[in-house]
Amino acid sequence: MFRNRTRGKEALTAKWHGNAHPVSLGIGLIVLGLGAAAVALLGPLGFGVIEYHASSGAIEQIRGGDIAALGLVAPVSILAGILALREHIAGPVLALGPAAYALYTYVQLALGGDFRRYDGTSEAFFPLFIALFILAALVIFQSWAVVNPLALPPTSRRTDLSMGIFFFVVALFLLGGLHLPGLMDVMGGDPTSTEYLADPGVFWLVKFMDLGIVVPALIAIGIGVIRNLPWAHKAKYAATGWFALLGASVAGMAIVMQIENDPAASWANTIAFGVFALIALAIAVVVYVPLFRTR
C-alpha cells in the first residue's frame, strides 16, 4: 500500500529516464502511425494497390484488421509521438501498444499467404513491411528504457486482479477454443478446416505466433500482475495497450467475415472477440487515463 502511494505521488511529477531522446522517439512514433495508415489505405480496404497472395477469406480478415489500423493504431501511435515530443510520460507508455501491434501484424502481412497459388503484389511492398517492423522494434526498445515504473500511476488491487484474470481467460480461449481444434484437425492427417485448406501458410504462421508469443505473454503478465511482481507494473501497460489494439483488430476481422458470409466465420468467435475487444479497451481506458494527469 505504501509503495502504491509513493508511485502515485511520483506520477504527479513524472520525469523521463534512460537514454532515449524525445525527438527521435516522437518522430519514430509519428512515422509508424503514418506507415500503419498507409498500409491500410494501400491494401484491400482502400485503393487495393497492395494485393496479398491469399484467399478471399484471408483478404476479408486483412480488411477488418485494416479498419482497426486506421481507426485506432495509427491515431494512438501519432498521439503517442506528439506526447513524446513534449516529453510527457504518457508518450512512451502509449507507444508500447501500437509498436507491439506492428511487430505482430507486419510479420504476418509480409510472410503470410501462398505466393505461388494466389496472384498478388505484396512482395513489392516487402521493404515497407520490414521497415515498419524495424521501426516498431526500435520504438519498443526506446520506450521501455524511458518508462520509469516508479513514476507510473498506481492501479487498484481490484483492477490488477481483473486484468490478470482477463489475460488468463483470453489465453485459455486462444489455446483451447480457437487454435487447438484446428491443430487437432490438421495433425490428424486428413484436414477439413476451411482456413487451412485455403491458406495453409497463414494458418501455421498465426498458430505459431499466437501459441508461441501471445498466449505465453498473456499468461506470464497475468501471473505477474496478480502476484504484484515489480516488473509487471510496467509490463501490464504494454500488454493492455497491445491487446486492446490487437483485440479490436481481430474483432474487426471476425465482423467482416460475418458480413461477407465467409464459410470460416463463426458467431461464437465473433461474439467472443467482440466482448474481449470491448473489455480490453475498457481496461486500457482505466489504466491509461491517469497518465494524462501527470505534469
N, C-alpha and C positions, 0 to 999 in steps of 0.2 A: 504493500500500500504506500509506504514511504517512497519507494522507488518511482511509482507511478506519479505521485505528487511532484517529485523532483523533475520528472520528464515534462510534466505539464507546465511548470514554471520556466524551464529552459526553452520550451517550444515557443514562448512568447517573444523570445529574443534569439531565435534560431539563427545560427551562422553556418555558412558552408565550411567544410573542412576537406582536406585532401588536395591533390594537385590539379584537378580538372579546372579548366578555365571556363568561366560562364559564357564567353563569346563563342568558343568552339562548340561547347555543348548546345547552346541555344541555336546556333546556325545548323548544327547537325540534326537537331530535332525538327526544325522547320523544313529542312530538305527531306528528311524522312517522311514527314507528313505530306509534303507535296508529291513525293515519289509514290506513296501509297495511293493518293488520289489519282495520279497519272496512270498507274497500273489498272485501277478500277475503270477509269474512263476509256482507256485504250482497249479494254477487254470486252467480253460479251455483253456486259451491262451497258456499255457506252457505244463507242464507234466501231467496235469489232475489229480493230487493227490487229490485236493480239488474238490469234486463233489457236486455241490449245488442242493438242493431239489427244483428244478424249472423246468419250461417247456423249450423246446428248444429255444423258442423266448427269454425268460429271460436270458438263458445262453449266447445267442448271444450278448445281451446287456452287460453282465458282461465281455465278451471277449473284446468288444470295450472299456469299461472302463479300462480294464487291460492294453490296449495299451497306453492310456494316463498316467496310473500309472507308467509304465516302462519308457516312453519317456519324461515325464515332472515332475510328482510328486516326484518320487524317486530322480532324479538328483537335482531338486530345493531344496529338503529337505537336501540332503547331502551337497550341496553348502552352504546353509544357516548355516549348522552345522560347516563347515570349517571356514566360516566368523565369526561365533560366537566365536569359539576358539581363533580367532585372535582379538577379541573384536572390530570388525568392526560394525558400526551402521547398515549396510545392513543385517547383520545376523539375529537379532531378527525381523526385519521388514519383510524380506523374509520368515521367519519361520511361520508367521501368515497364509499364504496361504495354504501350504501343511498340516499344523496342522488342520485347519478348514475343509479342504477336507477330512482328515482322520476321523474326528468326524462324518461327514455326511455319508461317504461311509461305514465304518465298522459296523455301526449300521444296515444298510440295508443288508449287507452281512451276518451278524450274525443272524438277526431276520427274514429276508425276506424268502419267499419260503413256500412250503407246505410239511411239514416233513412226513406226512402220505400218501400223494398222489404220491410223486416222490421219487425215490431212490436217495441216496447220502451219502456223508461222511463229510459234512461241520460241523456237530455238534462236530466232533472230534477236530476241529480247533477253537472251541469257545474260549478257553483260549488265543489263538493268537489274535483273533479279539478284545477281551476285553482288552488285554494288550496294543495293539496299540491304542485303544480308550483312555485308561487312560493316556498313554504316550502323546498322542496328546493334551489332556486337560491340562496336566502339562506344555507342551511346550507353549500353548497359554497363560496360566497364567504368566509364566516367561517372555515370550516375550513382552506381553502387559505392564508388570511392568517395563521392561527395556527401552522401546522406549520412548524417550522424544519428545513430539510433537513439541516443540520449536526448536529442533535440526534437524527436518526433512526438506529437501529441499522444497522451496515453489513451488506451481503449479500455472499456469496462470489462470486467471478468465475464459478464454475460455475453458481450459482443465477441470476445475471444472464443468462448465455448461454442457459440452459434456458428462462428466462422470455421472452427476446427471440425465440428460435426458436419457442416455443409461440404467441406472439402472431402471428408470421408465418404459421404453419400454419393457425391459426383464420381469419385474414383471407383467405388463399387459398381455404380451404374455403367460406367465406361467399360469396366473389366467384365462384369457378368452379364449385363443387359445388352450391351452394344456389340462388343468385339468377340466375346467367347463363342456365341452361336455361329458367327461367320467363320471363325477359325476351325471350329469342330466340323463344319460343313466342308471346308476346303481340305482339311487334313484327313478327312475320312476317305479320300481317294476318288470320289465321284461328286464334285461340287455342283450345286444347283443355284447358288447365290447369284442373283442378277448383277449385283455390283462387281463381284469377282469376274464373272464371265465377260462383262463389258469392259472393265478396266482393271485387269489383274495387277498392273504396276501401281496404280493409285491405291488399290486395296492393300497391298503389302506395305507401301510407304506409310499410309495413315495408321495401319495397325502397329507398325514398328515405332513410329513417333509417339503415338498415344500411350502404348503399353511400356515403351522404354523411357519416355520423358514425362508426359502429362500425369499419368497415374502415379508413378513414384514420387514426383514432385508434390502433388496434392497430398499424398499420404504423409510424406516427411514433414511438410509445412503444417499439416493438420496436427500431427503429434507435437511439433514444436510449439504451436500456438496454445494447445490445450495444456501442455506442461509448463507454459510460460517460460520457455527457454530464451536466453538473451538474444541469440541470433535470429529467432523467429519474429521479433518485434519489427525488424526491418524487412525480413523476407515476406511477411504477411502483406505488406503494402505492395510489393512486387506481384505476389500471387493474386491478390484481389484485383488489381488493375488488369493484369494479364488475362485472368479468367473472365472478367466482366466483358472484355473485348472479344475474346475467343468464343465465349458463350453466346454473345449476340450474333457473331458471325455464323456459328453452327445453327443457331435458331433460324437465322435468315435463310440458310441453305435448306433446312427442313421445310420451311414455309413455301419457298419457291418450288420445291419438289412436289408439294401437295397441290399447289396452284396448277402446275403443269401436268398433273396426274402421272407422275413418274412411277413405274412399277415397283421401284425400290422404296417408295415413300411409305412411311408408317405413321398413323395418327398417334400411336403411343409414344414414338420417339419425338414427333413434332411437339406434342404437349410437354413431354419431359424436358426437352431442350428449351422450350419457351419458358417454362417455370424456372429452370436453372438460370437462364439468362436474366430474368427479372430479379431473382434473389441475388445473383451476383452483382447486378447493377445497384440494387438497394444497399448491399453491404459496402460497395465501393463509395456510395454517397456518404454513408455513416462514417467511414474511415477517412475519406479524403477531405470532407468539408472543413474539419478542424484545422487542416493545414493552411487554409486561407485566412485564419485568424491570427497567424503569426505576423510579426513585423519584419 
